[in-house]
Amino acid sequence: MSTPHLLHEFPLHYESLVRFLRRRLGCDEQARDVAHDTWMRLAEHPATDAESIGDARSYFCTVAANLHLDQHRRAQWLQRYLAQSVDTGAGAAHVPDVADGVMYRQALAALDAVLAALPARARTVFEDHRIHGECQGSIAARLDVSLATVERDLAVAGDRVEAALRHWRGDKGVPAAARGRRKSLASLLGLGAVAMMGWKGWRHWQAQALQWQAAFATQRGQRVNQALPDGSLLALDAASRAEVAFDARRRAVLLLQGAAFFQVRAEAARPFVVDAGDVTVTVLGTRFSVELEPAGGVLVQVESGHVRVERGGRVLAAELTAGQGLAVPLGGAAARAISGPVAPWRDGRLHFDAMPLAEAAQRLSRYSRMDLRADARAALLRVSGTVEIAHAHDWLQALPAALPVRLVRESDGSLLLAGR
């Protein structure tokens, strides 16, 4: 069975794979995330012995289970690394939970960035040794390199991890004597010193620590569920970007591209504000989605709780509640009420309600390895209905039967929806 045939088989086994993962993970949303990541892994890293694969479903389940196990081990290692401490004479009770969470999440982001930027071999060596516990000799034999090379890769990775944490903490330089040594996170954070500064010093440090910032981005076909330091959750759709900034008075998110779903923890003293284009959404505690449409408008939909929607300081909706939504077109056009599923992409679906074909193609492109676009004659044709993301190829193939269009594969690999 060839790799292209494996990818063709995947939609046929998608729901079965989700059921398998749901039983293992106990969560439908996480099961669909892992299933989607499995498809991306198969597309980006074709099986070298694909011809020997007999049962496609069993192969998909094995890949998915291993992928989730790798993600789980990586998360466990990062948490252990961040929780590592030395005896400073001050207990953990001296540090408030919220501030502790802020620091650890920032450090976690710094470590993730370092690991992603490492050369491929150094990253493999570091993860296999530090995360999976494989001995250096075994790694050297498997990669067909010398033990000295493995030790050198570990030293390089360790230096970069330490440098990133020192930079995150604000240290100007890394002492030469410290290079290559494994420092505990507690010594880098200086938590013992914080605990002994006294109440006045603590309050000043706390105000500084609560100034938390982070940027999140996803590639095509990738989704991210991100816990925020206040206990809220951010789900970022494929090909999306968001910047998050928290301080002692305000929690702010700037949605730069794509779509996001928020589960906000209520804090009366700190409103949660999302800016998307010229639209501002303010909440205290709720579940809602915000999406930047391909044409430039903004969609706001509420699953529970309530939100306020403004544009340019003018209130468009004083209160949107569960099941309600608002479509805010680009420019000064009037907003209109909308209904329908909230952020259906979380369940592997897209919902089109009389959407221009050009915009629907752009929306689908977030999940496709190829660019999708419509020419001038097809761009304004309207499409409605629900598309299973895993079956998007089948939906595109069936489109000419419903609309006067034809599919044209361009020389650059993109797919053109051409009007007939």
C-alpha positions as CSV (number, residue, x, y, z in Angstrom):
1,M,0.0,0.0,0.0
2,S,1.6,3.3,-1.1
3,T,1.7,6.4,1.0
4,P,-0.7,8.4,-1.3
5,H,-3.1,5.5,-1.0
6,L,-2.8,5.6,2.8
7,L,-3.8,9.3,2.7
8,H,-6.7,8.4,0.5
9,E,-7.8,5.7,3.0
10,F,-7.6,8.0,6.0
11,P,-11.0,9.7,5.6
12,L,-12.6,6.2,5.4
13,H,-11.2,5.3,8.9
14,Y,-11.4,8.8,10.4
15,E,-14.5,8.3,12.6
16,S,-13.2,4.8,13.7
17,L,-9.9,6.4,14.6
18,V,-11.6,9.1,16.7
19,R,-13.7,6.5,18.5
20,F,-10.5,4.5,19.3
21,L,-8.8,7.7,20.6
22,R,-11.9,8.8,22.5
23,R,-11.8,5.5,24.5
24,R,-8.1,6.0,25.3
25,L,-8.2,9.7,26.1
26,G,-11.7,10.2,27.5
27,C,-12.2,13.4,25.6
28,D,-13.8,13.9,22.1
29,E,-12.1,17.2,21.4
30,Q,-8.6,15.8,22.3
31,A,-9.3,12.7,20.3
32,R,-10.1,14.7,17.1
33,D,-7.0,16.9,17.7
34,V,-4.8,13.8,17.8
35,A,-6.6,12.3,14.8
36,H,-5.9,15.5,12.8
37,D,-2.3,15.6,14.0
38,T,-2.0,12.0,12.8
39,W,-3.1,12.9,9.3
40,M,-0.6,15.8,9.2
41,R,2.2,13.4,10.4
42,L,1.3,11.0,7.6
43,A,1.2,13.8,5.0
44,E,4.5,15.4,6.1
45,H,6.5,12.2,6.9
46,P,5.5,9.4,4.5
47,A,6.1,5.9,5.8
48,T,9.4,4.6,4.4
49,D,8.0,1.0,4.3
50,A,4.4,1.9,3.2
51,E,4.3,-0.9,0.8
52,S,4.4,-3.5,3.6
53,I,1.3,-2.0,5.4
54,G,-1.7,-4.3,5.2
55,D,-4.3,-3.1,7.6
56,A,-4.6,0.7,7.2
57,R,-6.9,1.2,10.2
58,S,-4.5,-0.6,12.6
59,Y,-1.6,1.5,11.2
60,F,-3.5,4.7,11.7
61,C,-4.4,3.7,15.3
62,T,-0.7,2.8,16.0
63,V,0.6,6.1,14.6
64,A,-2.0,8.0,16.6
65,A,-1.3,6.2,19.8
66,N,2.5,6.7,19.4
67,L,2.0,10.4,18.6
68,H,-0.1,11.0,21.7
69,L,2.4,9.1,23.8
70,D,5.3,11.3,22.5
71,Q,3.3,14.4,23.2
72,H,2.4,13.2,26.7
73,R,6.1,12.3,27.5
74,R,7.2,15.7,26.2
75,A,4.7,17.5,28.4
76,Q,5.7,15.4,31.4
77,W,9.3,16.1,30.9
78,L,8.8,19.8,30.5
79,Q,6.7,20.0,33.7
80,R,9.3,18.0,35.6
81,Y,12.1,20.3,34.3
82,L,10.2,23.4,35.4
83,A,9.3,21.9,38.7
84,Q,12.9,20.9,39.5
85,S,14.1,22.9,42.5
86,V,16.9,23.0,45.1
87,D,16.5,23.5,48.8
88,T,16.4,27.3,49.3
89,G,15.1,27.3,52.8
90,A,11.7,28.7,51.6
91,G,8.7,26.5,51.0
92,A,6.4,26.7,48.0
93,A,3.7,28.2,50.1
94,H,5.7,31.5,50.0
95,V,4.8,31.9,46.3
96,P,1.2,32.6,45.3
97,D,-0.3,30.1,42.9
98,V,-1.2,32.6,40.2
99,A,2.3,34.2,40.1
100,D,3.8,30.8,40.1
101,G,1.7,29.7,37.2
102,V,2.6,32.8,35.3
103,M,6.3,32.2,35.7
104,Y,6.2,28.5,34.8
105,R,4.1,29.1,31.7
106,Q,6.5,31.8,30.5
107,A,9.5,29.4,31.1
108,L,7.6,26.6,29.3
109,A,7.2,28.8,26.3
110,A,10.9,29.7,26.3
111,L,11.9,26.0,26.5
112,D,9.5,25.1,23.6
113,A,11.0,27.9,21.4
114,V,14.5,26.7,22.2
115,L,13.7,23.0,21.4
116,A,12.0,24.0,18.1
117,A,15.0,26.1,17.0
118,L,17.7,23.4,17.7
119,P,19.3,21.6,14.8
120,A,17.4,18.4,14.0
121,R,20.0,16.0,15.3
122,A,20.7,18.0,18.5
123,R,16.9,18.2,19.2
124,T,16.6,14.4,18.7
125,V,19.5,13.7,21.0
126,F,18.3,16.0,23.6
127,E,14.7,14.8,23.6
128,D,15.6,11.1,23.4
129,H,18.1,11.4,26.4
130,R,16.4,14.0,28.6
131,I,12.7,13.2,27.8
132,H,12.6,9.5,27.0
133,G,15.6,8.5,29.1
134,E,17.6,6.7,26.4
135,C,21.2,6.3,27.3
136,Q,23.8,8.2,25.3
137,G,25.5,5.1,23.9
138,S,22.3,3.8,22.5
139,I,21.5,7.1,20.9
140,A,25.0,7.2,19.3
141,A,24.6,3.7,17.9
142,R,21.1,4.4,16.5
143,L,22.1,7.6,14.8
144,D,25.5,6.2,13.7
145,V,27.5,8.9,15.3
146,S,30.2,8.9,17.9
147,L,29.5,9.2,21.6
148,A,31.5,12.4,21.6
149,T,29.1,13.8,19.0
150,V,26.1,12.9,21.2
151,E,27.8,14.6,24.2
152,R,28.5,17.7,22.2
153,D,24.9,17.9,21.0
154,L,23.6,17.6,24.5
155,A,26.0,20.3,25.6
156,V,24.8,22.6,22.8
157,A,21.2,22.0,23.7
158,G,21.8,22.5,27.4
159,D,23.6,25.8,26.8
160,R,20.8,27.1,24.7
161,V,18.1,26.0,27.2
162,E,20.0,27.8,30.0
163,A,20.7,30.9,27.9
164,A,17.0,31.1,27.0
165,L,15.9,30.9,30.6
166,R,18.5,33.5,31.7
167,H,17.3,35.8,28.9
168,W,13.7,35.2,30.0
169,R,14.6,36.0,33.6
170,G,16.4,39.2,32.5
171,D,20.0,38.3,33.1
172,K,22.3,40.2,30.7
173,G,24.8,37.5,30.1
174,V,25.7,33.9,30.8
175,P,28.8,33.4,32.9
176,A,31.4,31.3,31.0
177,A,31.7,28.9,34.0
178,A,28.0,28.1,33.8
179,R,28.1,26.8,30.2
180,G,27.2,23.2,29.8
181,R,26.0,22.8,33.3
182,R,22.4,21.8,34.1
183,K,20.9,24.6,36.4
184,S,17.7,24.1,38.2
185,L,14.8,26.4,37.4
186,A,14.5,27.4,41.0
187,S,18.0,28.9,41.0
188,L,17.3,30.8,37.7
189,L,14.0,32.2,39.1
190,G,15.4,33.1,42.4
191,L,12.2,32.1,44.2
192,G,13.9,31.8,47.6
193,A,15.1,35.4,47.4
194,V,11.5,36.5,46.4
195,A,10.1,34.8,49.5
196,M,12.5,36.7,51.8
197,M,12.0,40.2,50.4
198,G,9.2,41.0,52.8
199,W,5.6,42.1,52.0
200,K,6.5,45.4,50.3
201,G,9.1,43.9,48.1
202,W,6.8,41.0,47.3
203,R,3.9,43.3,46.2
204,H,6.3,45.1,43.8
205,W,7.6,41.8,42.4
206,Q,4.1,40.5,42.0
207,A,3.0,43.5,39.9
208,Q,6.0,42.9,37.6
209,A,5.4,39.2,37.4
210,L,1.8,39.6,36.4
211,Q,2.9,41.4,33.2
212,W,2.7,38.3,31.1
213,Q,2.9,38.3,27.3
214,A,2.9,35.5,24.7
215,A,2.4,35.0,21.0
216,F,0.8,31.9,19.5
217,A,0.6,30.8,15.9
218,T,-0.5,27.7,14.0
219,Q,0.4,26.4,10.6
220,R,-1.9,25.0,8.0
221,G,-3.8,22.0,9.4
222,Q,-2.6,22.6,12.9
223,R,-4.7,23.5,15.9
224,V,-3.5,24.4,19.4
225,N,-5.2,24.3,22.8
226,Q,-3.4,26.7,25.1
227,A,-3.9,27.1,28.9
228,L,-3.5,30.7,30.0
229,P,-2.0,31.7,33.4
230,D,-5.3,32.9,34.8
231,G,-6.9,29.5,34.3
232,S,-8.6,30.4,31.0
233,L,-8.2,28.4,27.8
234,L,-7.5,29.5,24.3
235,A,-8.2,27.2,21.3
236,L,-6.5,28.5,18.1
237,D,-7.7,27.3,14.7
238,A,-5.4,26.4,11.8
239,A,-3.4,29.1,10.1
240,S,-4.2,31.6,13.0
241,R,-2.2,34.0,15.1
242,A,-2.9,35.7,18.4
243,E,-1.0,37.8,20.9
244,V,-1.9,37.6,24.6
245,A,-0.9,40.3,27.2
246,F,-2.0,40.1,30.9
247,D,-1.3,42.6,33.7
248,A,-2.8,43.3,37.1
249,R,-5.8,45.2,35.6
250,R,-6.6,43.7,32.2
251,R,-6.4,40.5,30.2
252,A,-6.0,41.3,26.5
253,V,-5.9,39.2,23.3
254,L,-5.1,40.5,19.9
255,L,-6.4,38.1,17.2
256,L,-4.2,38.9,14.1
257,Q,-5.3,36.1,11.8
258,G,-7.8,33.2,11.7
259,A,-10.1,32.1,14.5
260,A,-10.0,31.4,18.2
261,F,-12.3,30.0,20.8
262,F,-12.1,31.1,24.4
263,Q,-13.1,29.6,27.7
264,V,-12.6,32.5,30.1
265,R,-12.3,32.2,33.9
266,A,-14.3,35.0,35.5
267,E,-12.4,37.7,37.3
268,A,-14.5,40.7,38.3
269,A,-11.4,43.0,38.7
270,R,-9.8,42.0,35.4
271,P,-12.0,42.0,32.2
272,F,-11.0,39.7,29.4
273,V,-10.8,41.7,26.1
274,V,-10.3,40.4,22.6
275,D,-9.5,42.8,19.7
276,A,-10.0,41.5,16.1
277,G,-9.6,44.1,13.4
278,D,-11.6,47.1,14.6
279,V,-13.9,45.0,16.8
280,T,-13.5,44.7,20.5
281,V,-15.2,41.9,22.5
282,T,-15.3,42.2,26.3
283,V,-16.2,39.5,28.8
284,L,-15.8,38.5,32.4
285,G,-16.4,34.8,32.2
286,T,-17.9,32.9,29.3
287,R,-17.2,30.5,26.3
288,F,-17.2,32.3,22.9
289,S,-15.4,32.4,19.6
290,V,-14.0,35.2,17.4
291,E,-13.1,34.8,13.8
292,L,-11.5,37.1,11.2
293,E,-13.3,36.3,8.0
294,P,-11.2,36.1,4.7
295,A,-13.0,39.2,3.4
296,G,-12.0,41.2,6.6
297,G,-15.2,41.0,8.7
298,V,-15.4,39.6,12.2
299,L,-17.7,36.9,13.5
300,V,-18.5,36.7,17.2
301,Q,-20.5,33.7,18.6
302,V,-21.3,32.9,22.2
303,E,-21.6,29.3,23.6
304,S,-22.3,30.3,27.2
305,G,-22.3,33.4,29.3
306,H,-22.4,36.8,27.7
307,V,-20.1,39.3,25.9
308,R,-20.2,42.9,24.8
309,V,-19.2,43.8,21.2
310,E,-17.9,47.2,20.1
311,R,-16.5,48.8,17.0
312,G,-14.4,51.9,17.2
313,G,-15.7,52.6,20.7
314,R,-19.4,52.3,19.7
315,V,-21.4,49.5,21.2
316,L,-22.8,47.2,18.6
317,A,-24.3,44.7,21.1
318,A,-24.5,45.4,24.8
319,E,-25.0,41.8,25.5
320,L,-24.7,38.6,23.4
321,T,-25.8,35.5,25.2
322,A,-25.7,31.8,24.7
323,G,-26.6,30.8,21.1
324,Q,-26.3,34.3,19.8
325,G,-23.8,35.7,17.3
326,L,-22.9,38.8,15.4
327,A,-21.3,39.3,12.0
328,V,-19.5,42.6,11.7
329,P,-18.6,43.4,8.1
330,L,-15.4,45.2,7.1
331,G,-15.8,49.0,7.2
332,G,-18.9,50.8,8.3
333,A,-21.5,48.4,7.1
334,A,-24.2,47.4,9.6
335,A,-23.7,44.3,11.8
336,R,-26.2,41.5,11.5
337,A,-27.3,38.7,13.9
338,I,-26.2,35.2,13.1
339,S,-26.8,31.7,14.4
340,G,-25.3,28.3,14.0
341,P,-22.7,26.1,15.7
342,V,-20.0,27.9,17.6
343,A,-16.5,27.3,16.4
344,P,-17.4,24.0,14.6
345,W,-13.7,23.6,13.6
346,R,-13.2,22.3,17.1
347,D,-15.1,19.2,16.1
348,G,-13.4,18.9,12.7
349,R,-16.1,20.7,10.7
350,L,-16.7,24.0,8.9
351,H,-20.1,25.6,8.4
352,F,-20.8,27.7,5.4
353,D,-24.0,29.9,5.3
354,A,-24.4,31.4,1.8
355,M,-20.6,32.2,1.9
356,P,-19.0,33.4,-1.3
357,L,-17.0,30.6,-2.9
358,A,-13.8,32.6,-2.8
359,E,-14.1,33.0,1.0
360,A,-15.0,29.3,1.5
361,A,-11.9,28.3,-0.5
362,Q,-9.7,30.6,1.6
363,R,-11.3,29.1,4.8
364,L,-10.6,25.5,3.6
365,S,-7.0,26.5,2.7
366,R,-6.2,26.6,6.4
367,Y,-6.3,22.8,6.4
368,S,-4.9,22.0,3.0
369,R,-1.3,21.5,1.9
370,M,-2.2,23.3,-1.3
371,D,-3.6,26.8,-2.0
372,L,-7.3,26.9,-2.9
373,R,-8.7,29.9,-4.8
374,A,-11.6,30.8,-7.0
375,D,-11.4,32.8,-10.2
376,A,-13.5,35.9,-10.9
377,R,-16.4,34.0,-12.4
378,A,-16.7,31.6,-9.5
379,A,-15.7,33.9,-6.6
380,L,-19.2,35.2,-5.8
381,L,-21.1,32.0,-6.1
382,R,-22.7,31.1,-2.8
383,V,-22.2,27.9,-0.9
384,S,-24.0,26.6,2.2
385,G,-23.7,23.5,4.3
386,T,-21.3,21.7,6.6
387,V,-17.9,20.3,5.5
388,E,-16.0,17.6,7.3
389,I,-12.5,18.9,7.3
390,A,-11.1,15.3,7.0
391,H,-13.3,14.8,3.9
392,A,-12.6,18.2,2.3
393,H,-11.1,16.6,-0.8
394,D,-14.4,14.7,-1.4
395,W,-16.4,17.9,-0.9
396,L,-14.3,19.7,-3.5
397,Q,-14.6,16.8,-6.0
398,A,-18.4,16.9,-5.6
399,L,-18.6,20.7,-6.0
400,P,-18.9,20.8,-9.8
401,A,-22.2,18.8,-9.5
402,A,-23.7,21.6,-7.3
403,L,-22.2,24.7,-8.8
404,P,-21.1,25.8,-12.3
405,V,-17.4,25.3,-11.6
406,R,-14.6,23.0,-12.6
407,L,-11.4,22.1,-10.7
408,V,-8.1,23.1,-12.3
409,R,-4.7,22.0,-10.9
410,E,-2.3,24.9,-11.4
411,S,1.4,24.5,-12.3
412,D,2.4,25.7,-8.8
413,G,0.4,22.9,-7.2
414,S,-2.6,25.1,-6.2
415,L,-6.2,24.2,-7.0
416,L,-8.3,26.7,-8.9
417,L,-12.1,26.7,-8.7
418,A,-12.9,28.1,-12.2
419,G,-16.3,29.3,-13.3
420,R,-17.9,27.5,-16.3
